[in-house]
């Protein structure tokens, strides 16, 4: 066996950071409820973090948005 092939076989395969292999596997197998809930929880955590960051860097806009939301809640009829 040539040395080049031996060296390639000993090295671990590079990991894809975007999970394309997981995506292909997910297309083959149906997603479980636990996986969906875990992905949804991760998405909601990241969304909350992004909103908190936006509120910190744009305090005036964040305050105006809070005031608008408070007005909507006061005028909402159950």
N, C-alpha and C positions, 0 to 999 in steps of 0.2 A: 504494500500500500504506500503511495507517495506521501511524503511528509506533509504536504499542504492539506490533504484530506484528513490526516490524523489530527492536525492542529484545529481544523474546523469542527471536528466532532467533539473534541475535548472542551471547547469554549461553550459557555451557556448561550442560549439564544437570547438576543436582545429583547427586552420587555417593551411592549408597546404601551405608552403612557395613556393612550386614549381608549384602550380596551377594545380594539377592533376584533380581536379573537373572541372576547366575551360577547360582543355584539353578534358575531356569526353564530356562536353557540346559542345565544338567546333567540335567534331567529328559528333555530331548529327545535328548541324545547319551549313549551309554554311557560310563561313567567308565573312564579308562585305568588300568593298573596303576601307572604313575608318579604320577598324581594321587592315587590311593588311598594309596600309600606316603608321599607328601609330607604329605597330611592326617594320616595316622596318626603320622608322626614329629612333626608339630607338636603333635598331641594329647598324645603321650607326653612331649614337652618341657614342656608346660604342666602336665601331671599331676605330673611330677617336681618342678617348681618349687613347686606348691601343697603337695605333701607336705613339701618342705624348709621352707617357710614355717610350716606347722603344727608341725613339729618344733621350730623356733626359738621359737615363741610358747608352746608347751606342752611344756617339756623333761621334766617328770616323766612325762607321759603317753607321750611318745616313748620314754623310757628303758624304761618298763614294756612297751611294744609290742616293743621290741628284745629284751628278756629273754624274752617269750613266744615270739617267733620263734626265738630261739636254742634254747629248750627244745623247740620243735617239730622243729627240725632235728636235735637230738641224739637224739630218740626216734623219728625217722623211719627206717623200714627200707627199704632199697633192694631 
